């Protein structure tokens, strides 16, 4: 009799434990669903993730392909096709600042975009560097491809080359952002823009290179930073941060002006992410 009571008590205890576990599982599942709904109700989260992934892709491509303009253009086209419909595919702090200056993005979004872009570039460098260090090779990412030493007395030439190239690139990116609903067109516009900008910038600065396997044209402060383009000196910061930012602002302003001169340019909501189209 005692054994039957003990067995019955054990079964009840086991059933109660199962019920508690089931209830906990249901609550956990409900919490996950609630978190998912919260994230879905915050488009900025998806946009920031998209900027991180896109910048990761183009940074890894830029470093791995030695800054080759053609390969980088293809990488940018791919990145825009993947994330362009989510965030507009700025993928560059200079482009985000240009969009912010021309009121195509809010201050909060711009800040999160830039943080995601910098983080994406850093993670891309860390991943490539980790693979190279564990491959048995004696080289690192920075030795495979990095910014050249700026020739003394030629700093202004490099500065204006970066400014000119980034301005050309920004005009293309601003156009691509307006076409964001048509991802294919936007991707190829951005790709051709960066191809043209890199060729122009690299052509101008080729004679100023101090050694082979280096570069003086980046068009992107985040990529320049991880490629050892920046240092705590005035000129590298001016060339690889200030010049691209100014170029981004000028390029977006030029695109806005050209667009305003076109027919029916009051506000084209087909793919535009500016304030008037939100």
Secondary structure, DSSP 4 states (H G I P E B T S, - for coil): -HHHHHHHHHHHHHHHHHHHHHHHHHHHHHHHHHHHHHHHT-HHHHHHHHHHHHHHHHHHHHHHTTT-HHHHHHHHHHHHHHHHHHH----SHHHHHHHHHTTSS-HHHHHHHHHHHHHHHHHHHHHHHHHHHTTT-S--HHHHSEEPPPPTT-HHHHHHHHHHHHHHHHHHHHHHHHTTTSHHHHHHHHHHHHHHHHHHHHHHHGGG-SSTTEES--S-HHHHHHTT---SSHHHHIIIIIHHHHHHHHHHHHHHHHHHHSTTTT---SS--SGGG-
